[in-house]
Amino acid sequence: MKPYKSKGPISPSKLLVLQFLLLLVVEFLRPLRNPTEARGPRILRNFVIAGLGSITMIFVQKPLVDALYRKMDKKNWGVVRSMRLPRWASTIASILLLDYSLYLWHVLTHRLPLLWRFHQVHHIDKDLDASTALRFHFGELLLSVPWRLLQICLIGPSRKSFQLWQSLLMSSVLFHHSNIRLAPRIERLVAWLIMTPSLHGIHHSQRKDEMDTNWSSGLTLWDRLHGTFKGKSLKAEVDIGVEGYSGPHTLIPVLRLPFSKKHKVGA
């Protein structure tokens, strides 16, 4: 009889899959907003868009990031590496700077017309749930690669710190895109630290003055520091989507949107 061997801790990717499945269940039991479209076709469509984005990340971003780290391990580029902090402090500093620089990138995806063409594919989703967190056009992800490389070069996170940030970021993005109604007391407490479904729903509003708030992907600190934090929508029910875009919402037109004349809506 073979002795039992522990397989070790569960991988971050498996934890994220479990989180996603759990969020789908809780969304069904405690929804924040009423759906406007059948859930199944939406999730399937978002999965296909996410799959194309994943291919971009695997075959474009990952090789470039790996190559960059091989150079950085010799050159010691980056602010954090130059400070020679203890490992724990270096990890915290790296995560904070990566999170803040992602806040800046998010603002740019709305401000620069070329980036908005692709980012609006994320925003035109008529409903908002955990699957929307995966719905980023492969073109947007491709355009984000230089920014990601710049983040790594300037900040100088270790490989482990960068990977930890990526896992925390994905977990946060899944959570705050989810269609979950939190108890008011829990909502207030959580909102002091990280973005919540209710807060991020305001960012997905069709009203431009609301869309231009709650940019943070992780800590709400950055919105509070920049005066872009908005704790409550002007309406009881947020109108999710992009003003001026009425469809179609099927897969092929959505993928073609950045390359069509309709890309100008909501910019």
N, C-alpha and C positions, 0 to 999 in steps of 0.2 A: 504493500500500500504506500503510495507516494505521500510524503509529508505535505501539509497545506502551506502554500507560500502566499504571503500577502502581496497583493498587486499594488500596494502603495496608495497615496491620496488620489482622488479623482482629478482628472485633468481640467484645466480652466475651460476648455471648449465644451466638455461634457456638462460642466456646471452651468454654462450659459444656455445650453440646450434645455436642461432641466428648468432653469429660470424661465425661459420662453414658454415652455409647456405649462408651467405653473401659472404664469401671467394670463395665458389664454383661458384657463379654468376660472381664475378669479375675475377676469373681465366678464365672463358669462354670468357669474354669480352676483357681482357687485359693479355694474357698469356706471361710468361717469357720464357718458353721453349716449343717446339713442342712436343706433346705426341708421344710415340712410341707404345702404347698399347691402346685398346679401354677403354674409361673412365669408363663406367658402370661396367664391370666385375672387374676391378681393385678396384674401390671403395667398391664394395660388398665384395671382398676378404679381403680388409683391415678392413672393419667393423666386419667381422667374427673373425679375429685375435684380433681386439680391444675388442670384446665381451668376448673372453676367458680371455684376460688380465684384464678386469673389474671384472670378477668373482673372479680372484685371489686377486685383491685389496679389494673387498668387504668382502671376507671370510677369508683372511689371514692378509693383512696389517691393515685394519680398526680395527678389534678387538684387535690386538697387540698395535696399537697406542693409542687406548682408554684406555687400561689397563696401558700403560706406563704413560699416562697423569694423571691417578688416583693416581699413586705413586708420580709423579713429583709435583702435587699440594700440597702434604704433605712435600716433601723433598726439593723443590726449587733447583733442579739440573740445571746446565747450566750456561754458561758464562754471557749471557744477564741477567738472573735473579739475579746473584750475583752482578751485577753492580748497581742495584736499580735505573734505569733510569726512567724519565717520560714516560708515556705510549706511546706517539708518537715516542720518541727516541728509546724506546725498540722495537717498531714495525719495524722501519726502520732498526735498527741494526740486528734484527732477519731475515728480508727479505734479506739483503745483505749477511749475513753469510750462510743462506740456499742456496742462489743462487751460492755463491762461492763454497760451498762444493758439489753442484750438478755438477759444472764444473769439479771438481776433480773426481767425480764418472764417468762422461762421458769419461774422459781420461782413466780411469781404464777399462771401457768396451771395449776399443780398445787395451789396452796393455796386459791384462790378457787373456790367451787363453780360459779359461772356460767361461768368460763373453763374449768374442768375438763370441764364438759359437752361442750364443743367440742374441747378438746385431746385428749381420750381417743380420738377418731376416729383420730388419728395413732398412738396407743399400742396400739390393739386389733389392729393388723396382726399376724397370726400369725407372719409372717416379717419379716425386716429386711434391706432391700437399698437400692440407690440410688433405687429408685422410691418408697420410703417417705419419702425426703427431700422429695418433692413432695406428699405426702399430708397436706394440712392443710385442714380443713373451711372452707368459705367464711365461715361464721359466726365462726370464730376469727380469720380474717384481717380481717374487718370490725371485730371488737372490738379488734384490735391497732392500728387506724389512729390513734386518739387517743394511744396510747403512742408511736407513731412520730413524730407531730407534736410531742409533748412532748420526745422525744429531740432533735429538730432545734432546737426553740426554746431548750432549756436548754444544749445542747452547742455549737450554732452551727457545725456543719461547713460548709465550702463545698460547692457543688453537686458539684464533682468529687470531693471527699473522700467525700461521702455515696454517690455512685455507685460509687466504688472499693470502699468498705466493703460495699455490697450485692453486688458481684461476688465479693469475697473470701469473704463470708459464704455465698453460694450454693455456691461451690466447696467450702468446708469442710463444709457440711451434706451435700452429695452424697457427699463422701469418708467422713465418719464414720458415715453411715447404710449405707454399702455393706457387702456380705457378703464382705469380702476378708480373708484370713488373711495378716498381715504376718509376716516373719521376726522372731523374738524380739528380736534386736539392733536392728533397724529400729524395731520397736514401741516399745522403751524410749526410743530417741532421739527419735522423733517425739512421743511422749506428753509429753515435757518441754515441748513448745511448743504443740501443738494436739491437739484431741480425735481419737481414733482409732476405727476400727470396733469393736475389742474393748472399749474403755472405754465407748463410747456404748451398746453392747449391754447393759452392766450397767444403764444408766439405763432401758432398755426391759424390764428384768426384771419379772416378776409380783410379786416380793418387794418390799414397800414400803420396807424398809430399803435396798434396792439402787436402787430407782427414785428415791429421794430423794438420789441422788448424781450426779456427773458431769453437771451442768446446762449446762456451757459449750457454746456453739455454735461458738466459735472457739478462743481461747487457754485452755489448762487452768489458767492462772494464777489465774483467779477462783475455781475450785473449790479450789485449794490454799490461797488466802488465807482462804476461808470454811470450810475444814475439811470440804468436801463431796466431795473427791476420793477415788475408790476405784479402786485399781490392779488389783484382781483380784476376780472373783466368788467367792462361797462354794461355788458348784457348778461342775463342769467344763463343763456344758452349761447355758447360761442359758435359763430358760423365758420366752420372749418373749410379751408380751401384757399384759392387765389381769386381775388376779385377780377371779373372779366373773363374767367375761363369756365365754360359750361360743358366742356367735354369735346370729343368722346374720351371715356376713361378706360377703354379696352387697351390691351397690351401694346399692340403695334403702334397706334397713334401716340401713346404715352412715350414710347421709346423714340419716336420720330420727332417729338415736340421740340427739343432743342434746335433741330435743324429746319424747322418750319417757320412760317411767318407769324404763327401764334405765340412764338417764344417771347414776344414783347409784353404780353399781358402781365399785369401786376408788378412790373419792374420799377 
